[in-house]
Amino acid sequence: MRRPTLTQLAEIRGIGQHPCFSTGDEHKRFGRVHLPVAPKCNIKCKYCDRKFDCPNEGRPGVASAVLKPEDAIRHLGETVLRDDRIKIVGIAGPGEPLFNEATFETMALVKEAFPSLRLCVSTNGLLLPDSLERLVKLGVLALTVTVNATTPEVAEKIYSFVRYKGKLLKGTDAGRALIEKQFEGILGASEAGFAVKVNSVLVPGINDHEILEIAGRAKAAGAHLLNIIALHPQAEFSNLRAPTAREIQEQRNKCSSIITQFSHCALCRADAAGLITEEGFSVFGAKDVSSPECRPVTIAVASRTGQLVDEHFARTKTFYVYQFQVGKLELVEERDVGELPPEYVLEENEESEEAILYYLELLKDCNAILCERIGHEPRKRLREEGIEVLEVVGEIKKLARTFGQRAKRAACGGTTESFHLHDE
């Protein structure tokens, strides 16, 4: 099947106004806005840490707050009025967009309220084959797929786990499933007429020998651009070094004969807005939303029903994740624990190391855990990660709001009293 080129897509669908798909100076004239409506993620990249946010920190996976679809549309309207250079609306997290139903709800609202704006999505590609039909119906213009490996052995070194269709995959099984779905999705997307860019994070000593093969396979599957970006050492990769500018350029030079290189990536946040050449602006405006009084407090709650804190930390099937910000408490996600392998399940009187590590990764972006009970070792390990743990019983909203208020006072230099809660 003959696939459209970027030039043809520019003529037919207006991809030329997308600052992240242009190879000229369009990024200096046309802007984009990212709507942070997708908090959940279905894979764990070892270089990803979504817990900390600063408006001066430009990197994927961070946002100053998560918005519901209707709130995102309101913020979008305000952003477009403030900046008429906005031509593109993207959803890039802070989690995996295709793993969040809010992504599709938001895009449908954008299509209805702002039909002249073009839609794009950034994805890890795991659910891309399953989502293509919906993306086509919504009129999405462009897709960015992050591909970091071509072999399961290298992928195993980059991803801690993959959750797919209710199963938790680790090791080479996780890498194999992810890579298969990524290239299947890229092929399907290019055949469906999407503009497709592949992002690859260059991790020195781990995947640098596979970047050229990523370029070849991406081109063969129909991708139009390859964006090689530098590792930002953090999380499990905090002990690794970032590649040098020379190493990045050498990889681009090698791959340029295979696929067009995209070289002006700004490593945009999940709430970025405006031109990619400008800094300090987000969908929330130019306000310093990371100041203590504005920064959200994220609280995960172990609950059977979603109404009460009434479940043991290791027994809960779902963590109800709330954000407290500027006096407002909001449920932003129902985070399923998933089906753990039998050897991961915590027994009554002993705690599996594998299970503890899994929960640490699942809840790493949270500031606090509210649960009825929790074992000594999980409590200790969570606190070592800077996550407050409280054993309480009572109404979720009352307890979460109380914790949020006290955390705000502490963050703003007020009382540093210990967080002892009770449901009055």
N, C-alpha and C positions, 0 to 999 in steps of 0.2 A: 504494500500500500504506500502511495506517495504521500509523505507528510509535509505540511506547510512549513516553510522557513520562517525565521523571525521577521524578515522583510515582508513576506506575504501576510503574516499575522499583524504586522503594523498597519498594513493597508486595509485588511479585512476587519480586524477586531480592536485596533487601537493600542496594541502592546507597546508602541513607540512612546507612549506617555507614562509607561511604568519605569520609575527610576531604577529599579533593581533588575530590569531586563534590557536595559539600553547599554550600548557600548560607546555611545557618543557623549554629548554633554547634557542630555535630557534630564539627568539627575540634578542638574543645577537650576532647572526651570520648573519641573513638575514634582509635586510632593505626594506623600502617602500618609495614611494614618493606620495604626494597628489598634484593634479593639481587643482588650484583654478579657476574653469571656471564657477561656478554655483552661481551667486549672488542672484537670486530671491528666495523668500521663500513663501510658501502657508499657514503657520501657524505662530502664534506669541506666543512663549514660554515666560513666565514671567521672566525667569532667563537669557534670551538671550540679549546681547548688542553687536552688531557688529560694533559700531561706532569707537571704540578706538582700536588701534593696537600697540603692542610693540613686538619686536622679542624675548624678554626675557619672554614674557607672553605666556605660553603654555596652550591653551584652545581651544575647538572647536568653530567654527563660526568666527574666525578671520583669515585674510590673509593680506599681505602687498600690494597686488594688485590683481585685477581680470584679468585673461588672456583669450584671444580668443583662440579657439581650435588650430589654426595653430601656435600661439605663445607658447602654452602649449607644443606642440610636440617639438619645438626647445629647450625649457627649459628642457624638459625631456631628450633629447639627450645629452645635456651638463651635466645633473645630472648623467646619467648612465656612461658617460665617466669619470666623477670625482669619482664615487663610484660604483665599480662592485658588491657590496653586494646587490644592489637594485634588488629585485625579484618581487615586487608588485607595481602596479600603482592603486591608489585609488582616487576617487572623493568624497569629503566630505564637499563640500560647496564652499564658506562660507555661502550659503543659502541651499536650498533643491535641491539636484542633480536631482531628477526625475521631478522637476518643471521647469527645464532648458533644452532646446533642445541642448544647447552647450555640455551638459554631454554626450549625445549619439553621437554627432559629434566627440567629442574628443576621446571617446572610440573606435570608428570605425577607427580613424587615428592611435591610439596606436596599435590596432590589426594588422593593415597593416604594420606599420613601425617597430614595436617591437614585433613580434609574440611570442617571448619566455617569455615576461613579462605577469604576471597574473593580471587580472582586478578585482577590488572590488568597492563597492559603499556603502556609509552610507546614510541612509534615515530616515525620520520620519514615513514612511510607508503609508502615505495617498494615494499616487499614485502607490504603489507597485503592487496591483492586476492588474492595467491597464498597467503596464510596463513590466511584467514578460516575455512576448513573445519577446520583443525587447532585453531584457537583456540576454535571452537564445541565441538569434541569434548572439549577440556580444561576446559570450563566457565568460561572467562574471563568476568568480569563487565563490565569497563570498559576502554576504550582511550583513550589520549591521543595525538593526532596533531599534530606540530609542522608548521604551515604558515606560511611567511613571505612568500609571494608568490602572485599569481594570473596573472602574465604571465612568459614566459620571459626577457624583457629585464631585469626586476627580479631574478628568480631567479639570473641569470648574475652579478649583482653580489654575491650572498650565498653562492653555492656555487662552490667551485673545480672540483669534478668530481663525477660520479655514476658508480658502477659497477653495471651492471644486466645480468644474464645473460651475464657474461663480457666485456662491452664497457665500455670507458672512454669516458664521454661528458663533453664540456665545453661551455661557452658556452650558447647558447640551446637546443641539443639536450638538454643535461643538464637545464636548467630545464623544458623542455616535458615530458620524460619523467617527471620527478619530480612536477610539478603534476598531470598526468593521472592518475598512479597514486594520489596522495594523495586526490583527490576521488572517484575510483572506489572506493577503499577505505573512505572515510567513508560513502558511500552504501550499500555492501554491508554494512558493520558495523551501521549503524542499522537496516537491513532485517532483519538477523539477530538483532536484539534487544539489541545491546550498548549500554551507556551510552557516549557519545562526547563527549570534550572536545577542543577545538582550542586548542593553544598557539600564540601568535604573538609572536615577538621583535620589538619595535619598534626599528628602526634609523633614527634621525633622518637625513633627507636621502636615504634609499634606498628604504624601503618604507612610510613613514608615509602616503603617498597611496593605498596599496592595502589598508590595514587594514579599512576599511569594506567593500570588495569581498570580502575574505576572510570577514568576518562574514556577508555575504549568501550567498555560495556555500556556506559551512559549514552555515548554517541550511537552505538548500535541499536539501543532501545528507543532512540528518537529524541533524546534531550538536546536542547539548543545551546545551553551554556554550562560551564563548570566554574564554580566559585571555590577556590582553595583558600581556606581561612586558618588562622593560627590558633593553636590550642591556648585557651586561657587557663593556666594551671590552678585548679581548685578542687574541692571535694576529694575524691579518692586519687585524683591526679595532681594534687597540690604539691607533691614532691617531684614532679616532672618539670622539665624546662619548656618554655615556649620556643617554637622555631624562630630562627632569625629571619630578617627580611630577605637576606640572600637565599636562604633555603626555600622560602615561599616562592621567590622569583624563579629559582631553578626548576621547581616543580611546574610552575606555569609555563616556562619555556619548553619543557619536555612535552607537556600536554597540548600546547597550542596548535601543533600540527594535526591533532586529532579532533579537537573540539574548541570552539570559541571560548576564550577566558573572560570571566567577569572579574574586574580588578578594583572596583571602587566600593566594595562592601563596607558599610558603616557599623556592622554588628548590632543591628537595631534591637532595642528593647521590645517587649511585647505590648507596650503602650506608647510607642514612638509616634510622633506627628510632625508634619512639616517637610522641609527639604532634608535629604540625608546629609547634606553638607552643613546643616545647622545643628547645634547641640542645645540641650536644656529645655526642649519642648516635648510635651507628651499630650495624649488625648485629654489629660486633666489640666492642660494649660501650662504656663511657665512658672506656676507657683511651686515652691519647694515642698513637694508632697512627701519628702522623706523627713521633714522636721518631726520631733518626737510626738507632737500633738496630732500629726496627720498620718504617721506611719501606721499601717494596720497591725493589729495583734491577731495572730492566727491560732485558733484553739480547736483541737480535735477531741471529740467526745465519744466515749464507748457507751453505746445505748442499744437496747433491744428494740425500742419503738420509735426512737427519734424525738421523744418527748421528755424523758427522764434520763439522768445519769444513773444507770442501774445495771451496768454490765462490767464483768472482769475484763481487764485490758486484753488478755490473751484469748478470751472467749468470744469477743465481739465479732460479728460478721461484717459490720459496717462502722466506720468512723464518720460521725457527722462533723464536718469542718465548718467552723464559723469564723468570721472576721469582725473584729470590733474596731471601728474607725470613726473619729470625730463624733463620738457619742452614739453611733449607730451600730447595732449588732445585726449581722446578716448571715444566713446559711448560704454558703457558696458552693458546697460540694458534699455529696454522699459518697465517701471513698470506700469502695468494697475491698475487703482484705483479700478476697480470692481464695481459691482452694489450694491450701498448702500441701506439699507432699507429706505423707504420714510421718516421716522421720523429722519433719519440722515442727510438728504439733507439740505445744508445751504440755507436759504431763503435770499432774497435780502438785507433785513435790520435787520436780526437777525441771530445769529450763534448758531447752535446746539452744545451743549457740547459733545454729543456722537460723532458727526462728527469730532470735533477738536481732540478728543482723538484718533480717528481712523487714522487721518492724521499724528498725532505725532508718532504713532507706525509704520505707513507705511514708514515714512521718517527719522526715528531715526538714521540711519547710515550715513546720509548726513551731510556735512559741510555747505551747502548753498542751498537756493531755489531762482531761478530766475523766476519771473512771471510778467504778465502785471499789475495785481492788486491783493490786498489781504486785507481782513478785519483786523481791529485793533486787535481783540482778538486772531485770529490765529497767526498774526505776533508776538504779545507779548509772546504767549506761546511757539512758535518755538524758539524765542531768549532766553527764559528762559532755554531751553534745549541746548543752545549753537549753534543753527543753525542760520546762518546769512540769512536775508531775503532782497531781492532787487527787487523793482518794476522797471522794465525796458522793453523796446520794441526794438527789433532789431534782428540781425542775431545771432543764438545760439552760433555758434562756436567762433565768435569774442568776444562776451560778456563773455562766459564761460572761454575762454583762458585768458582774461584780469583779471577776478576775480581770477583764479588759480594763475596767476603770482603774483598778489598783496598779496594773501594769503600766498604764499611761502615766499615772502620778509618779511612779518610780522612774520611768524613762525621762520625764521632764524635770527630774531633780527633786521630786517631792519625797514622800515617805518611802523608805526601803523596808517596811515591815514585811515579815514573812507572809506568804499568801496562804492563810488558813481560811477556808470557806465553809459555810454551812448554810443550809436552806432554811431560812427563818419562816 
